[in-house]
Amino acid sequence: MLNIALFGPPGAGKGTQSRQLVDRFNLCYISTGDLLRKELAADSELGKQAKDIIASGNLVSDEIIVQILEKTITENPHANGFLFDGFPRTTIQAYILEGLMIKLNSELDCLINLEIPDEESVRRLLERGKTSGRSDDNETVIRNRLKEYHDKTLPVLDFYAQKGVRFDVDGSGSIEDVQHEVSRIAASQYTKRPVSIVVFGYPGSGRGSQAQALAKKFGLELVATGKMLEAEMDAGTEMGKQISTLYENGELVPDEIVIPLIEKKIVDSEDARGFIFKGFPRTLVQSYILDGLLMKHGASISKILEIEVPMLQLMERLAKRSRTETCMPYDTSTEKIVRRLQDHETKTIPVIEKYEQQHGVLKIDGTGNFDDVFEACAQEVQRLFQVGNLK
């Protein structure tokens, strides 16, 4: 996910640069003015509240603005990130945006500030006024808008400079030159964060084999809880003995055992290009733990895949696997197989539904052969590295 705030005085070219960033990085464009006009036109409840405030001659409150922003964010779970045009305008709104980013298990990656001299701003807007027909494109209004921009915006720029995510760009050059520099900054921030992919699927869906193959192809660290737990059992540790007993009874391993192993894997792989998670999270509690773990280490979920296979085919696959060398301890009886499938139904499906609302979940048809399923998964992962022509 890539989240950008684009700043600049009137006439700096924010609209032009916004369009190319939205297209190139598949971002959801957020302009509070546009969103407010949309709510007013729809005569929504928020629109009605705003209309009454505007009619009384007052500015729309941050309380209404934040509700409109949150509504827009939650309605766009499949966006690769968000571009905020001219927001936040005050330090209070900067704190509001910080809270909204926490809700996304993310943060603002960069504030790009387009700088142009005041006289250039006036010249551009007066030139625009010759054809725009806008009543506010006159010198008196323009200079008032510039004064308001400087008075309110400088503290916001300082806020993000202290966080180390403010980038100033000379906006007085050609559109192409400015576009090149803005895109370079956005791409550099996009690649700073490790990719984090979660692969879901019922036992027998092939998620483990697919996750392993994806990790190898894209140079990602595979975080497979099953493999970690098996390593403990093979080593004969006390933890391994506990795990063996749980496996033999077809039970899930508790978080107190799993979480330290996962965090150790993340810490030991700090320079990794990214991670692919298989077998975790299995429960809603674990999904919140994963969100927190990733945020702690400067990452967030990039993409979620769910490999779908009909139940009868799952049963056939698991029964067949139980007669091979790859048999897992929980494959040894029909009762254990059914229990594992039921656990996924009751505990993991709610996790997938949660992520569908927050991020969007890409469904992959898992009924074909391995290569066909892998190709479908790989195409989705490849898009993460192609955004903005990144390799």
C-alpha positions in Angstrom: 0.0 0.0 0.0 1.2 3.5 -0.9 -0.3 6.5 0.8 0.6 10.0 -0.4 -0.4 13.5 0.5 0.1 16.0 -2.3 0.6 19.6 -1.3 1.2 22.9 -3.1 -0.2 26.4 -3.3 -3.0 27.2 -5.8 -1.8 26.8 -9.3 1.1 24.5 -8.4 -0.3 21.7 -10.6 -1.6 19.3 -7.9 -4.5 18.2 -10.2 -2.2 17.3 -13.0 0.2 15.4 -10.8 -2.6 13.7 -8.9 -4.0 12.2 -12.1 -0.7 10.6 -13.1 0.0 9.3 -9.6 -3.4 7.8 -9.3 -3.1 6.0 -12.7 0.5 4.9 -12.3 0.2 3.5 -8.7 -3.5 2.5 -8.7 -4.4 4.8 -5.9 -7.8 6.0 -4.7 -7.9 9.8 -5.1 -9.2 11.7 -2.1 -10.1 15.4 -2.3 -12.2 16.6 0.6 -13.8 19.3 -1.6 -14.8 16.7 -4.2 -16.1 14.3 -1.5 -18.1 17.0 0.2 -19.7 18.0 -3.1 -20.5 14.4 -3.7 -22.2 14.0 -0.4 -24.2 17.2 -0.9 -25.3 16.1 -4.4 -26.4 12.7 -3.0 -28.3 14.4 -0.2 -26.8 11.9 2.2 -27.1 12.2 6.0 -23.6 13.7 6.1 -24.4 15.9 3.1 -27.5 17.3 4.9 -25.4 18.1 8.0 -22.8 19.8 5.8 -25.5 21.7 3.9 -27.0 23.2 7.1 -23.5 24.3 8.3 -22.6 25.9 4.9 -26.0 27.6 4.8 -25.3 29.2 8.1 -22.1 30.6 6.8 -19.7 28.3 8.7 -16.9 26.0 7.7 -17.6 22.2 7.6 -16.3 20.7 10.8 -13.5 18.2 11.1 -16.1 15.9 12.6 -17.9 15.7 9.3 -14.8 15.6 7.2 -13.3 12.6 9.1 -16.6 10.7 8.6 -16.6 11.3 4.9 -12.9 10.3 4.6 -13.5 7.1 6.6 -16.5 6.3 4.5 -14.5 6.7 1.3 -11.5 4.6 2.6 -13.7 1.7 3.7 -15.6 1.8 0.4 -12.3 1.2 -1.5 -10.7 -1.9 0.0 -9.0 -2.9 -3.3 -7.1 0.3 -3.7 -3.3 0.0 -3.7 -3.3 3.1 -1.5 -4.7 6.6 -1.2 -3.7 10.0 -2.6 -4.8 12.9 -0.4 -5.0 16.1 -2.4 -4.7 19.2 -0.2 -5.4 17.2 3.0 -4.5 17.6 5.8 -4.7 21.4 5.8 -4.1 21.9 9.6 -2.1 20.1 12.3 -5.3 18.9 13.8 -6.2 17.3 10.5 -2.7 15.8 10.4 -3.5 14.0 13.6 -6.8 12.9 12.2 -5.1 11.4 9.2 -2.6 9.6 11.5 -5.6 7.9 13.2 -7.2 7.0 9.8 -3.9 5.4 8.7 -3.8 3.3 11.9 -7.2 2.0 11.1 -5.7 0.9 7.7 -2.8 -0.7 9.6 -0.7 1.7 7.6 0.8 5.2 7.6 1.4 8.1 5.3 4.4 7.2 3.2 5.2 10.6 2.0 4.0 14.2 1.7 5.1 15.7 -1.6 5.2 19.5 -1.5 5.1 21.3 -4.9 6.8 24.6 -4.5 6.3 27.6 -6.8 6.8 31.3 -6.1 3.7 33.3 -5.2 4.0 35.4 -8.3 4.1 32.3 -10.5 1.0 31.0 -8.7 -0.8 34.3 -9.5 0.4 34.3 -13.1 -0.8 30.7 -13.7 -4.2 31.3 -12.1 -4.9 34.5 -13.9 -4.0 32.8 -17.2 -6.4 30.0 -16.3 -9.1 32.5 -15.5 -9.1 33.7 -19.1 -10.8 30.4 -20.1 -12.0 28.7 -16.9 -14.9 31.0 -16.2 -14.2 30.6 -12.5 -15.1 33.7 -10.5 -12.3 33.0 -8.0 -9.6 33.2 -10.7 -9.0 36.9 -10.0 -6.0 38.5 -8.4 -7.7 39.6 -5.1 -9.1 36.2 -4.4 -5.9 34.4 -5.5 -3.8 36.4 -3.1 -6.2 35.8 -0.3 -6.0 32.1 -1.0 -2.2 32.2 -1.0 -2.2 33.9 2.3 -4.5 31.3 3.8 -2.4 28.5 2.3 0.8 29.8 3.8 -0.8 30.6 7.2 -2.3 27.1 7.6 0.0 24.9 5.7 3.5 25.6 7.0 2.8 23.9 10.4 1.5 20.8 8.5 4.7 20.7 6.4 6.8 21.0 9.6 4.7 18.2 11.2 5.7 15.8 8.4 9.2 17.1 8.1 9.7 16.0 11.7 8.4 12.5 10.7 11.0 12.4 7.9 8.4 11.9 5.1 8.2 15.5 3.6 9.7 15.9 0.1 9.9 19.2 -1.6 9.7 19.4 -5.4 10.3 22.5 -7.6 6.9 22.8 -9.3 8.0 25.7 -11.6 9.5 23.4 -14.2 7.7 21.6 -17.1 4.9 19.2 -16.4 7.1 16.3 -17.5 10.0 17.3 -15.3 7.8 17.7 -12.2 6.0 14.5 -13.1 9.4 12.6 -13.3 10.5 13.9 -9.9 7.1 13.2 -8.2 7.0 9.7 -9.6 10.6 9.0 -8.5 9.8 10.0 -4.9 6.6 7.9 -4.8 8.4 4.9 -6.3 11.2 5.2 -3.8 8.8 5.2 -0.9 6.8 2.3 -2.4 9.9 0.1 -2.5 11.0 0.9 1.0 8.3 -1.3 2.6 8.7 -5.1 2.4 5.9 -6.9 0.6 3.6 -9.0 2.9 1.3 -11.6 1.3 -1.1 -13.9 3.0 -2.2 -17.1 1.3 -5.5 -18.6 2.6 -7.2 -21.8 1.7 -8.8 -24.9 3.3 -6.4 -27.8 4.3 -5.8 -29.6 1.0 -6.2 -26.5 -1.2 -2.5 -26.5 -2.1 -1.8 -23.3 -0.3 1.4 -24.6 1.2 2.9 -25.7 -2.1 1.8 -22.5 -3.8 3.2 -20.3 -1.1 6.5 -22.1 -1.2 6.7 -21.7 -5.0 5.7 -18.1 -4.9 8.4 -17.4 -2.2 11.0 -19.0 -4.4 10.0 -17.2 -7.6 9.8 -13.7 -6.1 12.6 -13.9 -3.5 10.3 -13.7 -0.5 10.7 -15.2 3.0 8.2 -18.0 3.5 6.6 -17.7 7.0 5.0 -21.2 7.2 4.0 -21.9 10.8 3.7 -25.6 10.0 7.4 -25.8 9.0 8.4 -23.9 12.1 6.5 -26.2 14.4 7.8 -29.3 12.6 11.4 -28.0 13.2 10.6 -27.8 16.9 9.3 -31.4 16.9 12.2 -32.7 14.9 14.6 -31.1 17.4 12.8 -32.8 20.2 12.4 -29.7 22.3 9.9 -29.4 25.1 7.9 -27.1 22.8 8.2 -29.7 20.1 6.7 -32.4 22.4 3.8 -30.1 23.2 3.2 -29.5 19.5 3.3 -33.3 18.8 0.6 -34.0 21.3 -1.6 -31.2 19.9 -1.1 -32.5 16.4 -1.9 -36.1 17.3 -5.2 -34.8 18.7 -6.0 -32.7 15.6 -5.8 -29.5 17.7 -4.5 -26.1 16.8 -1.2 -24.9 18.3 -1.8 -22.0 20.8 -0.7 -18.4 20.0 1.8 -18.5 22.9 3.9 -21.0 20.9 3.3 -19.6 17.4 3.8 -15.9 17.8 7.4 -15.8 19.2 8.5 -18.1 16.3 6.9 -15.8 13.7 8.4 -12.7 15.2 11.8 -14.3 15.3 11.5 -15.1 11.6 10.6 -11.5 10.8 13.4 -10.1 12.8 16.0 -12.5 11.4 14.8 -11.5 7.8 14.9 -7.7 8.2 16.6 -7.3 4.8 14.1 -9.5 3.0 12.2 -8.2 -0.1 9.1 -9.3 1.7 7.2 -12.1 3.4 4.6 -14.7 2.4 2.5 -16.1 5.2 1.0 -19.6 5.0 -1.0 -21.1 7.9 -1.2 -17.8 9.7 -3.4 -16.0 10.7 -6.0 -18.8 11.4 -8.1 -16.8 13.8 -9.4 -13.3 14.3 -7.1 -12.8 17.3 -4.1 -13.9 15.1 -5.2 -11.5 12.4 -4.9 -8.6 14.8 -1.6 -9.9 16.1 -0.2 -10.1 12.5 -1.4 -6.5 11.8 0.5 -5.4 15.0 3.6 -7.4 14.2 3.9 -6.0 10.7 3.3 -2.5 11.9 5.9 -2.9 14.6 8.5 -3.8 11.9 7.5 -1.1 9.4 5.3 -3.3 7.1 1.7 -4.0 6.4 -0.4 -6.5 4.4 0.1 -5.9 0.6 -2.1 -8.6 -0.9 -4.3 -11.5 0.2 -4.9 -14.6 -1.8 -7.5 -17.3 -1.1 -7.2 -20.6 -3.0 -10.7 -22.0 -3.5 -11.4 -25.8 -3.9 -14.8 -27.5 -3.5 -15.2 -29.5 -0.3 -15.5 -32.9 -1.9 -12.2 -32.4 -3.8 -10.6 -31.2 -0.6 -11.6 -34.5 1.2 -10.3 -36.5 -1.7 -7.0 -34.7 -1.7 -6.5 -35.1 2.0 -7.5 -38.8 2.0 -5.0 -39.4 -0.8 -2.3 -37.5 1.0 -2.8 -39.6 4.1 -1.5 -42.6 2.2 1.8 -40.8 1.1 5.1 -39.8 2.6 3.8 -36.2 2.8 1.1 -37.3 5.3 0.7 -34.8 8.1 -0.2 -35.9 11.7 -3.7 -34.5 11.3 -4.3 -36.5 8.1 -4.2 -39.9 9.8 -8.0 -40.3 10.2 -11.2 -39.1 8.7 -12.2 -37.7 12.0 -9.1 -35.5 12.2 -9.5 -34.3 8.6 -13.1 -33.3 9.2 -12.1 -31.5 12.4 -9.4 -29.5 10.6 -11.9 -28.5 7.9 -14.4 -27.5 10.5 -11.8 -25.4 12.3 -11.1 -23.5 9.1 -14.8 -23.0 8.5 -15.5 -21.6 12.0 -12.2 -19.9 12.8 -10.5 -18.8 9.6 -13.4 -17.9 7.3 -14.3 -14.9 9.7 -10.6 -13.8 9.3 -11.0 -13.8 5.5 -14.2 -11.9 5.7 -12.5 -9.3 7.9 -9.7 -8.9 5.4 -12.2 -8.7 2.5 -13.7 -5.6 4.1 -10.4 -4.1 5.0 -8.1 -4.9 2.1 -10.0 -7.1 -0.4 -9.2 -10.8 -0.9 -8.3 -12.1 -4.4 -10.0 -15.5 -5.1 -7.9 -18.0 -7.0 -9.5 -21.1 -8.6 -7.5 -24.0 -7.0 -9.2 -26.9 -8.9 -6.7 -27.0 -11.8 -3.3 -28.5 -11.9 -0.4 -27.1 -9.9 1.1 -25.0 -12.7 -2.3 -23.4 -13.7 -3.0 -22.4 -10.1 0.6 -21.1 -9.6 0.3 -19.0 -12.8 -2.8 -17.4 -11.5 -1.3 -16.7 -8.1 2.0 -15.4 -9.6 0.2 -13.0 -11.9 -1.4 -11.3 -8.8 1.9 -11.2 -6.9 3.8 -9.9 -9.9 1.5 -6.8 -10.0 2.9 -5.8 -6.6 6.3 -5.4 -8.3 5.0 -3.8 -11.4 3.2 -0.8 -9.8 4.8 2.3 -11.2 7.0 0.2 -13.5 8.9 -1.2 -10.5 11.0 -4.3 -10.9 
